[in-house]
Amino acid sequence: MLTKFIPFLFIILWSSGFIGAQYGLQFAEPATFLFIRMSINIILFISLLYCLKSILPKGKNALHSLISGFLIHGLYLGGTYQAIALGMPSGLCALIVGIQPILTAIILVSFQKQRLLLIQWIGLSIGFIGISLVVQGNMNWLNTDHKYIAYGFASIALFGITLGTLYQKRYCKDNNLIGCTIWQYIAALLVFLPIALFKENMAVTWNSQFVFGVMWLVLIVSVAAVLLLLYMIKQGSSSSVASIFYLVPPMTALQAWVVFNEQFSIQEAIGFTLAAMAVYLVSKKYTPNLSKVTIK
């Protein structure tokens, strides 16, 4: 009976990643923060590898995992963290990267000559309307000096997660999930370390709040959420996760309102609702392919 609530618990934990990022970025710059997080992730997942007796991919499989890690974690996490650090509200950032199934559908239609159903074209139209309502709204930006640059980084994150999941689906589908994730985190570490060294001062305000933010992202998002994912895949309910992924942006917006008092108008609330509806309509028929869940 309780297993029915696992997909929803997973969405709650997954959505909190954006909140944890905004929380921790108050005390460290993006690349430095992500370098610390990736380092701890690698240690924990190596421990999981041995505990679960999993296999670390080698050769071409390791290379494919590194490339997918660069796209999924290097560009996706790097883009979202930088956008939030530049003042973008976490709810808005979640909305932008949350349209991944829509962008994936457009790519597949453009390059693989797949056809969308009428209901999915309707979903695309609804999505663009919803996003426009949110973008044109008056969400509380922490800093508007670099607003358009923040949009640029969020767009990089969107393309990173979209191309990364397509690449992972094609080249990493047979890799052990734990082992593949270790290589992905290593790739991300190699991205963030030079940026932290040469573009940031690597200064960290070590206090209880920062430690809480890092440990939340590591233990709750990168470990607990992943273990829930593994359990659902084992039980054959990964499609249930995919079908409710449209809840991530509104869930993030709700959490941001509770934690940071991020206010949004009725217009923006309608926009979030329309965007969530759009992702659901577009990804519904593509659930096995388009909504492949990736590890944060």
C-alpha positions as CSV (number, residue, x, y, z in Angstrom):
1,M,0.0,0.0,0.0
2,L,2.7,2.4,1.0
3,T,4.6,1.7,-2.2
4,K,2.0,3.7,-4.1
5,F,3.3,6.9,-2.5
6,I,7.0,6.2,-3.4
7,P,6.8,8.0,-6.8
8,F,5.3,11.1,-5.2
9,L,7.9,11.0,-2.4
10,F,10.6,10.8,-5.1
11,I,9.2,13.9,-6.8
12,I,9.3,15.8,-3.6
13,L,12.9,14.9,-2.9
14,W,13.9,15.5,-6.5
15,S,12.3,18.9,-6.5
16,S,14.1,19.9,-3.4
17,G,17.4,19.9,-5.3
18,F,16.6,23.3,-6.6
19,I,15.9,24.6,-3.1
20,G,19.0,23.0,-1.7
21,A,21.0,24.8,-4.5
22,Q,19.6,28.2,-3.7
23,Y,20.1,27.5,0.0
24,G,23.8,26.5,-0.3
25,L,24.8,29.1,-2.9
26,Q,24.5,31.8,-0.2
27,F,27.8,30.6,1.2
28,A,29.8,29.4,-1.8
29,E,30.2,30.1,-5.5
30,P,28.6,27.7,-7.9
31,A,31.6,25.7,-9.2
32,T,33.1,25.5,-5.7
33,F,29.8,24.3,-4.3
34,L,29.4,21.7,-7.0
35,F,33.0,20.5,-6.6
36,I,32.3,19.8,-3.0
37,R,29.1,18.1,-3.7
38,M,30.6,15.9,-6.5
39,S,33.5,14.9,-4.3
40,I,31.2,13.6,-1.6
41,N,28.9,12.0,-4.2
42,I,31.8,10.0,-5.6
43,I,32.9,8.8,-2.2
44,L,29.4,7.7,-1.3
45,F,28.6,6.0,-4.6
46,I,31.9,4.1,-4.6
47,S,30.8,2.8,-1.2
48,L,27.4,1.9,-2.7
49,L,29.2,0.2,-5.6
50,Y,31.0,-2.2,-3.2
51,C,28.0,-2.7,-0.9
52,L,25.7,-3.6,-3.7
53,K,28.5,-5.5,-5.5
54,S,27.9,-3.5,-8.7
55,I,30.2,-3.3,-11.7
56,L,32.1,-0.2,-12.7
57,P,31.9,0.3,-16.5
58,K,35.2,0.1,-18.4
59,G,36.5,1.0,-21.9
60,K,33.9,2.5,-24.2
61,N,31.2,2.2,-21.6
62,A,33.2,4.3,-19.2
63,L,33.8,6.9,-22.0
64,H,30.1,7.0,-22.8
65,S,29.3,7.5,-19.1
66,L,31.8,10.3,-18.9
67,I,30.3,12.1,-21.9
68,S,26.8,11.7,-20.5
69,G,28.0,13.0,-17.1
70,F,29.5,16.1,-18.8
71,L,26.1,16.8,-20.4
72,I,23.8,15.8,-17.5
73,H,25.8,17.0,-14.5
74,G,28.4,19.4,-16.0
75,L,26.0,21.4,-18.1
76,Y,22.7,20.7,-16.4
77,L,23.8,21.2,-12.8
78,G,26.4,23.8,-13.7
79,G,23.8,25.8,-15.7
80,T,21.1,25.7,-13.0
81,Y,23.5,26.6,-10.2
82,Q,24.9,29.5,-12.1
83,A,21.5,30.8,-13.1
84,I,20.3,30.6,-9.4
85,A,23.5,32.2,-8.3
86,L,22.8,35.1,-10.7
87,G,19.5,35.7,-8.9
88,M,17.0,33.5,-10.8
89,P,14.2,32.2,-8.6
90,S,14.6,28.4,-8.1
91,G,11.0,27.9,-9.2
92,L,11.6,29.6,-12.5
93,C,14.8,27.7,-13.1
94,A,13.0,24.4,-12.4
95,L,10.3,25.4,-14.9
96,I,12.8,26.2,-17.7
97,V,14.7,22.9,-17.3
98,G,11.5,21.1,-16.6
99,I,10.4,21.4,-20.2
100,Q,13.0,18.8,-21.2
101,P,10.3,16.3,-22.5
102,I,9.0,19.1,-24.8
103,L,12.4,19.9,-26.2
104,T,13.1,16.2,-26.6
105,A,9.9,15.7,-28.5
106,I,10.8,18.6,-30.8
107,I,14.3,17.1,-31.4
108,L,12.9,13.6,-32.2
109,V,10.4,15.1,-34.6
110,S,13.0,17.2,-36.3
111,F,15.8,14.6,-36.6
112,Q,14.2,11.2,-36.5
113,K,11.0,12.0,-38.4
114,Q,8.8,10.9,-35.6
115,R,5.2,12.3,-35.5
116,L,3.4,13.9,-32.7
117,L,-0.2,13.3,-32.0
118,L,-2.7,16.1,-32.1
119,I,-2.9,16.1,-28.3
120,Q,0.9,16.5,-28.1
121,W,0.8,19.5,-30.5
122,I,-1.8,21.0,-28.2
123,G,0.5,20.3,-25.3
124,L,3.3,22.2,-27.0
125,S,1.1,25.2,-27.6
126,I,-0.1,25.2,-24.0
127,G,3.5,24.9,-22.8
128,F,4.7,28.0,-24.7
129,I,1.7,29.9,-23.3
130,G,2.5,28.8,-19.8
131,I,6.1,29.6,-20.0
132,S,5.4,33.0,-21.4
133,L,3.0,33.8,-18.6
134,V,5.7,32.9,-16.0
135,V,8.6,34.7,-17.8
136,Q,6.5,37.9,-18.2
137,G,5.4,37.8,-14.6
138,N,7.0,39.5,-11.6
139,M,8.7,36.7,-9.7
140,N,11.1,37.8,-7.0
141,W,14.5,37.8,-8.5
142,L,17.3,38.0,-5.9
143,N,19.3,40.1,-8.4
144,T,18.2,41.4,-11.8
145,D,21.6,42.8,-12.9
146,H,22.4,39.7,-14.9
147,K,18.9,38.5,-15.7
148,Y,19.4,37.6,-19.4
149,I,22.7,35.9,-18.6
150,A,20.8,33.8,-16.0
151,Y,18.3,32.8,-18.7
152,G,21.3,31.8,-20.9
153,F,22.7,29.5,-18.2
154,A,19.3,28.0,-17.6
155,S,19.0,27.3,-21.3
156,I,22.4,25.7,-21.3
157,A,21.1,23.5,-18.5
158,L,18.0,22.6,-20.5
159,F,20.0,21.5,-23.5
160,G,22.5,19.7,-21.3
161,I,19.9,17.5,-19.6
162,T,18.0,17.0,-22.9
163,L,21.0,15.9,-25.0
164,G,22.5,14.1,-22.0
165,T,19.4,11.9,-21.5
166,L,19.2,11.1,-25.2
167,Y,22.9,10.2,-25.2
168,Q,22.5,8.1,-22.1
169,K,19.5,6.3,-23.6
170,R,21.5,5.4,-26.7
171,Y,24.9,4.6,-25.3
172,C,24.6,3.9,-21.6
173,K,21.4,1.9,-21.3
174,D,23.2,-1.3,-20.6
175,N,25.6,0.1,-18.0
176,N,25.2,-0.6,-14.4
177,L,23.4,2.4,-12.9
178,I,25.6,2.9,-9.9
179,G,28.8,2.4,-11.8
180,C,27.7,4.7,-14.6
181,T,26.8,7.4,-12.1
182,I,30.3,7.3,-10.6
183,W,31.8,8.1,-14.0
184,Q,29.2,10.8,-14.5
185,Y,30.2,12.4,-11.2
186,I,33.9,12.2,-12.0
187,A,33.2,13.9,-15.3
188,A,31.3,16.7,-13.5
189,L,34.2,17.0,-11.0
190,L,36.6,17.5,-13.8
191,V,34.4,20.3,-15.2
192,F,33.9,22.2,-11.9
193,L,37.4,21.9,-10.4
194,P,39.2,24.1,-13.0
195,I,36.4,26.6,-13.0
196,A,36.5,26.8,-9.2
197,L,40.3,27.1,-9.3
198,F,40.7,29.7,-12.0
199,K,37.4,31.6,-12.1
200,E,36.4,31.6,-8.4
201,N,38.3,32.2,-5.2
202,M,37.0,28.9,-3.7
203,A,35.9,30.7,-0.6
204,V,33.3,28.9,1.5
205,T,31.5,30.2,4.5
206,W,31.6,27.0,6.6
207,N,28.6,27.2,8.9
208,S,25.8,24.9,9.9
209,Q,23.6,26.2,7.1
210,F,26.1,25.5,4.4
211,V,26.8,22.0,5.7
212,F,23.1,21.3,6.0
213,G,22.6,22.4,2.4
214,V,25.4,20.3,1.1
215,M,24.4,17.2,3.1
216,W,20.7,17.6,2.0
217,L,21.7,17.6,-1.6
218,V,24.1,14.7,-1.2
219,L,22.0,12.4,1.2
220,I,18.5,13.4,0.3
221,V,18.7,14.1,-3.4
222,S,21.8,12.2,-4.7
223,V,21.4,9.1,-2.4
224,A,17.8,8.8,-1.0
225,A,16.2,9.9,-4.3
226,V,18.5,7.6,-6.3
227,L,17.7,4.6,-4.0
228,L,14.0,5.2,-4.4
229,L,14.6,5.3,-8.2
230,L,16.5,2.0,-8.1
231,Y,13.7,0.5,-6.0
232,M,11.0,1.7,-8.4
233,I,13.0,0.4,-11.4
234,K,13.3,-3.0,-9.7
235,Q,9.6,-3.1,-9.0
236,G,8.8,-2.1,-12.6
237,S,7.2,1.3,-11.7
238,S,9.7,3.6,-13.4
239,S,7.0,4.6,-15.8
240,S,5.0,5.9,-12.9
241,V,7.8,8.3,-12.0
242,A,8.0,9.5,-15.6
243,S,4.3,10.1,-15.8
244,I,4.4,12.5,-12.8
245,F,7.6,14.3,-13.7
246,Y,5.5,17.2,-14.8
247,L,4.9,18.0,-11.1
248,V,8.6,19.0,-10.6
249,P,8.3,22.7,-11.5
250,P,5.1,23.5,-9.5
251,M,6.5,21.4,-6.6
252,T,9.7,23.4,-6.6
253,A,7.7,26.6,-6.8
254,L,5.7,25.5,-3.7
255,Q,8.8,24.5,-1.8
256,A,10.5,27.9,-2.7
257,W,7.4,29.7,-1.4
258,V,7.6,27.8,1.9
259,V,11.4,28.1,2.4
260,F,12.3,31.4,0.7
261,N,8.9,33.1,0.6
262,E,9.2,33.4,-3.2
263,Q,6.0,35.0,-4.2
264,F,4.2,34.5,-7.5
265,S,1.1,36.0,-8.9
266,I,-2.1,34.4,-10.2
267,Q,-0.7,34.8,-13.7
268,E,2.4,32.9,-12.8
269,A,0.5,30.2,-11.0
270,I,-1.6,29.7,-14.1
271,G,1.6,29.6,-16.1
272,F,3.1,26.9,-13.9
273,T,-0.1,24.9,-14.2
274,L,-0.2,25.2,-18.0
275,A,3.5,24.3,-18.3
276,A,3.0,21.2,-16.1
277,M,-0.1,20.2,-18.1
278,A,1.9,20.6,-21.3
279,V,4.8,18.4,-20.2
280,Y,2.3,15.8,-19.2
281,L,0.5,15.9,-22.5
282,V,3.7,15.8,-24.6
283,S,5.5,13.1,-22.7
284,K,2.5,10.9,-22.0
285,K,2.8,8.9,-25.2
286,Y,6.6,8.9,-25.0
287,T,6.8,7.7,-21.4
288,P,9.2,4.8,-22.0
289,N,11.5,6.9,-24.2
290,L,11.3,10.7,-23.5
291,S,11.1,10.8,-19.8
292,K,14.1,8.8,-18.9
293,V,15.0,9.7,-15.4
294,T,18.5,10.9,-14.7
295,I,20.4,11.0,-11.5
296,K,21.0,14.4,-9.9
